[in-house]
Amino acid sequence: MIWGAFVEIIKSVFLLVVGALVKKKFEKNVKLVAYYEHVSVFKHTPPGGNSTNVFSHSVILRNNGASGATTVRIHHLNLPNFHIWPDIAHRVENLANGSADIVIPIMVPKEQITISYLYFPPLTYDQINSGIKCDQGFAQQIEVILQPKIKKWFVRTVWFFLINGIVSISYFIYLLYQWLSLKFV
């Protein structure tokens, strides 16, 4: 009798997880992610002039979702010289407080762009970008750490052993329950 209730609970949890995974897989959503590619400084000496530092950084913006991101706004506290690659339709909106937005009308699913900035002291990279959003919500800023890519066969092997372990533990719990119910009834 108790075992039937336990099975119903496990079945309900399993169906809930499967339903969430199916919804996530087939729902058309926008998933805008952004990360800094690099921050660098160059020493520039013009002919017959004093040397000066030139700063540069890039922001990678990607729509990982299955639906287009509309009215993408890259907000800047200070907007220096910039270049967007690959070329994409955009406009610059200067705001009343002196800040500016680069506005991209739409980013289709799986589209990725790189925005490169070039600027001079006293401006630094942390005084430039101030957030990214679209009509569907805010972009997720992720930290990127270079690491070797794990082989698919290794990941599949780990999943095999993980699932095998979960099934084995579940079966062991079932056998323990049967043994305890026979022993103490």
TORLOKOL-333896 format. One record per residue (C-alpha): y negated, z negated, x negated; residue number from 1. Coordinates in nm, 3 decimals. Layout:
<tigus>
+---------+---------+---------+-----+
|      yy |      zz |      xx | num |
+---------+---------+---------+-----+
|       Y |       Z |       X | NUM |
...
+---------+---------+---------+-----+
</tigus>
This chain:
<tigus>
+---------+---------+---------+-----+
|      yy |      zz |      xx | num |
+---------+---------+---------+-----+
|   0.000 |   0.000 |   0.000 |   1 |
|  -0.245 |  -0.090 |  -0.277 |   2 |
|  -0.123 |   0.208 |  -0.477 |   3 |
|  -0.226 |   0.443 |  -0.191 |   4 |
|  -0.579 |   0.303 |  -0.196 |   5 |
|  -0.593 |   0.343 |  -0.575 |   6 |
|  -0.481 |   0.707 |  -0.544 |   7 |
|  -0.748 |   0.772 |  -0.279 |   8 |
|  -1.019 |   0.623 |  -0.502 |   9 |
|  -0.906 |   0.831 |  -0.802 |  10 |
|  -0.891 |   1.143 |  -0.584 |  11 |
|  -1.242 |   1.080 |  -0.450 |  12 |
|  -1.387 |   1.028 |  -0.798 |  13 |
|  -1.208 |   1.340 |  -0.924 |  14 |
|  -1.344 |   1.552 |  -0.637 |  15 |
|  -1.694 |   1.413 |  -0.694 |  16 |
|  -1.684 |   1.511 |  -1.062 |  17 |
|  -1.540 |   1.855 |  -0.984 |  18 |
|  -1.806 |   1.911 |  -0.716 |  19 |
|  -2.085 |   1.819 |  -0.955 |  20 |
|  -1.944 |   2.050 |  -1.224 |  21 |
|  -1.909 |   2.341 |  -0.979 |  22 |
|  -2.265 |   2.286 |  -0.852 |  23 |
|  -2.401 |   2.277 |  -1.208 |  24 |
|  -2.209 |   2.592 |  -1.302 |  25 |
|  -2.313 |   2.806 |  -1.004 |  26 |
|  -2.656 |   2.670 |  -0.910 |  27 |
|  -2.940 |   2.893 |  -1.025 |  28 |
|  -3.180 |   2.665 |  -1.206 |  29 |
|  -3.444 |   2.677 |  -1.478 |  30 |
|  -3.381 |   2.491 |  -1.801 |  31 |
|  -3.675 |   2.534 |  -2.034 |  32 |
|  -3.623 |   2.393 |  -2.385 |  33 |
|  -3.862 |   2.385 |  -2.680 |  34 |
|  -3.832 |   2.284 |  -3.043 |  35 |
|  -4.030 |   2.307 |  -3.365 |  36 |
|  -3.887 |   2.559 |  -3.607 |  37 |
|  -4.084 |   2.451 |  -3.911 |  38 |
|  -4.406 |   2.288 |  -4.025 |  39 |
|  -4.536 |   2.412 |  -4.360 |  40 |
|  -4.836 |   2.423 |  -4.589 |  41 |
|  -4.944 |   2.701 |  -4.825 |  42 |
|  -5.196 |   2.688 |  -5.107 |  43 |
|  -5.438 |   2.982 |  -5.075 |  44 |
|  -5.680 |   3.080 |  -5.350 |  45 |
|  -5.908 |   3.372 |  -5.268 |  46 |
|  -6.029 |   3.584 |  -5.563 |  47 |
|  -6.303 |   3.387 |  -5.741 |  48 |
|  -6.292 |   3.107 |  -5.483 |  49 |
|  -6.168 |   2.753 |  -5.441 |  50 |
|  -5.810 |   2.694 |  -5.336 |  51 |
|  -5.751 |   2.565 |  -4.988 |  52 |
|  -5.451 |   2.466 |  -4.782 |  53 |
|  -5.328 |   2.682 |  -4.495 |  54 |
|  -5.099 |   2.521 |  -4.240 |  55 |
|  -4.840 |   2.688 |  -4.022 |  56 |
|  -4.577 |   2.592 |  -3.769 |  57 |
|  -4.371 |   2.758 |  -3.498 |  58 |
|  -4.250 |   2.653 |  -3.156 |  59 |
|  -3.938 |   2.813 |  -3.012 |  60 |
|  -3.933 |   2.829 |  -2.633 |  61 |
|  -3.616 |   2.930 |  -2.447 |  62 |
|  -3.513 |   2.948 |  -2.083 |  63 |
|  -3.148 |   2.836 |  -2.089 |  64 |
|  -3.125 |   2.839 |  -1.710 |  65 |
|  -2.987 |   3.098 |  -1.470 |  66 |
|  -3.320 |   3.156 |  -1.293 |  67 |
|  -3.660 |   3.277 |  -1.412 |  68 |
|  -3.922 |   3.019 |  -1.517 |  69 |
|  -4.255 |   3.107 |  -1.356 |  70 |
|  -4.607 |   3.029 |  -1.477 |  71 |
|  -4.503 |   2.878 |  -1.810 |  72 |
|  -4.794 |   2.679 |  -1.956 |  73 |
|  -4.801 |   2.583 |  -2.325 |  74 |
|  -5.081 |   2.326 |  -2.347 |  75 |
|  -5.287 |   2.285 |  -2.666 |  76 |
|  -5.538 |   2.019 |  -2.760 |  77 |
|  -5.673 |   2.273 |  -3.012 |  78 |
|  -5.568 |   2.637 |  -3.002 |  79 |
|  -5.571 |   2.796 |  -3.350 |  80 |
|  -5.471 |   3.152 |  -3.441 |  81 |
|  -5.131 |   3.225 |  -3.288 |  82 |
|  -4.879 |   3.504 |  -3.255 |  83 |
|  -4.602 |   3.534 |  -2.994 |  84 |
|  -4.283 |   3.716 |  -3.090 |  85 |
|  -4.136 |   3.918 |  -2.932 |  86 |
|  -4.444 |   4.042 |  -2.749 |  87 |
|  -4.461 |   3.909 |  -2.397 |  88 |
|  -4.729 |   3.925 |  -2.129 |  89 |
|  -4.954 |   3.620 |  -2.160 |  90 |
|  -5.311 |   3.501 |  -2.119 |  91 |
|  -5.517 |   3.215 |  -2.261 |  92 |
|  -5.692 |   2.976 |  -2.021 |  93 |
|  -5.969 |   2.765 |  -2.175 |  94 |
|  -5.998 |   2.433 |  -1.995 |  95 |
|  -6.311 |   2.227 |  -1.932 |  96 |
|  -6.222 |   1.951 |  -2.181 |  97 |
|  -6.201 |   2.196 |  -2.473 |  98 |
|  -5.823 |   2.232 |  -2.465 |  99 |
|  -5.644 |   2.557 |  -2.383 | 100 |
|  -5.323 |   2.683 |  -2.226 | 101 |
|  -5.119 |   2.987 |  -2.316 | 102 |
|  -4.988 |   3.104 |  -1.978 | 103 |
|  -4.678 |   3.323 |  -1.954 | 104 |
|  -4.622 |   3.460 |  -1.600 | 105 |
|  -4.240 |   3.457 |  -1.619 | 106 |
|  -3.959 |   3.392 |  -1.864 | 107 |
|  -3.635 |   3.549 |  -1.748 | 108 |
|  -3.301 |   3.368 |  -1.794 | 109 |
|  -3.184 |   3.340 |  -2.157 | 110 |
|  -3.519 |   3.471 |  -2.286 | 111 |
|  -3.645 |   3.317 |  -2.608 | 112 |
|  -3.987 |   3.347 |  -2.772 | 113 |
|  -4.140 |   3.215 |  -3.093 | 114 |
|  -4.504 |   3.108 |  -3.102 | 115 |
|  -4.635 |   3.088 |  -3.461 | 116 |
|  -4.959 |   2.908 |  -3.541 | 117 |
|  -5.189 |   2.940 |  -3.844 | 118 |
|  -5.470 |   2.687 |  -3.906 | 119 |
|  -5.678 |   2.516 |  -4.171 | 120 |
|  -5.762 |   2.151 |  -4.252 | 121 |
|  -5.863 |   1.912 |  -4.111 | 122 |
|  -5.641 |   2.035 |  -3.822 | 123 |
|  -5.275 |   1.928 |  -3.844 | 124 |
|  -4.972 |   2.026 |  -3.635 | 125 |
|  -4.977 |   1.706 |  -3.427 | 126 |
|  -5.330 |   1.795 |  -3.306 | 127 |
|  -5.222 |   2.127 |  -3.157 | 128 |
|  -4.932 |   2.127 |  -2.908 | 129 |
|  -4.948 |   1.889 |  -2.615 | 130 |
|  -4.664 |   1.983 |  -2.379 | 131 |
|  -4.495 |   2.270 |  -2.202 | 132 |
|  -4.430 |   2.308 |  -1.831 | 133 |
|  -4.361 |   2.569 |  -1.567 | 134 |
|  -4.369 |   2.576 |  -1.186 | 135 |
|  -4.014 |   2.436 |  -1.180 | 136 |
|  -4.085 |   2.137 |  -1.408 | 137 |
|  -4.139 |   2.029 |  -1.766 | 138 |
|  -3.973 |   2.178 |  -2.073 | 139 |
|  -3.733 |   1.953 |  -2.259 | 140 |
|  -3.838 |   1.909 |  -2.619 | 141 |
|  -3.533 |   1.883 |  -2.840 | 142 |
|  -3.494 |   1.782 |  -3.200 | 143 |
|  -3.303 |   2.030 |  -3.409 | 144 |
|  -3.083 |   1.922 |  -3.696 | 145 |
|  -2.902 |   2.192 |  -3.889 | 146 |
|  -2.529 |   2.137 |  -3.895 | 147 |
|  -2.220 |   2.352 |  -3.936 | 148 |
|  -2.085 |   2.503 |  -3.619 | 149 |
|  -1.752 |   2.354 |  -3.508 | 150 |
|  -1.473 |   2.609 |  -3.460 | 151 |
|  -1.363 |   2.674 |  -3.100 | 152 |
|  -0.996 |   2.614 |  -3.182 | 153 |
|  -1.083 |   2.266 |  -3.312 | 154 |
|  -1.284 |   2.178 |  -3.001 | 155 |
|  -1.001 |   2.300 |  -2.776 | 156 |
|  -0.748 |   2.093 |  -2.976 | 157 |
|  -0.962 |   1.780 |  -2.939 | 158 |
|  -0.994 |   1.841 |  -2.564 | 159 |
|  -0.616 |   1.889 |  -2.538 | 160 |
|  -0.548 |   1.555 |  -2.705 | 161 |
|  -0.822 |   1.384 |  -2.501 | 162 |
|  -0.680 |   1.505 |  -2.169 | 163 |
|  -0.325 |   1.430 |  -2.285 | 164 |
|  -0.435 |   1.076 |  -2.374 | 165 |
|  -0.603 |   1.021 |  -2.036 | 166 |
|  -0.294 |   1.142 |  -1.850 | 167 |
|  -0.067 |   0.925 |  -2.068 | 168 |
|  -0.277 |   0.613 |  -2.014 | 169 |
|  -0.292 |   0.680 |  -1.640 | 170 |
|   0.086 |   0.717 |  -1.628 | 171 |
|   0.129 |   0.397 |  -1.832 | 172 |
|  -0.097 |   0.209 |  -1.587 | 173 |
|   0.112 |   0.348 |  -1.299 | 174 |
|   0.438 |   0.233 |  -1.466 | 175 |
|   0.285 |  -0.110 |  -1.538 | 176 |
|   0.179 |  -0.140 |  -1.175 | 177 |
|   0.531 |  -0.050 |  -1.057 | 178 |
|   0.688 |  -0.298 |  -1.298 | 179 |
|   0.449 |  -0.577 |  -1.197 | 180 |
|   0.502 |  -0.508 |  -0.826 | 181 |
|   0.884 |  -0.527 |  -0.871 | 182 |
|   0.863 |  -0.835 |  -1.093 | 183 |
|   0.633 |  -1.046 |  -0.873 | 184 |
|   0.735 |  -0.938 |  -0.523 | 185 |
+---------+---------+---------+-----+
</tigus>
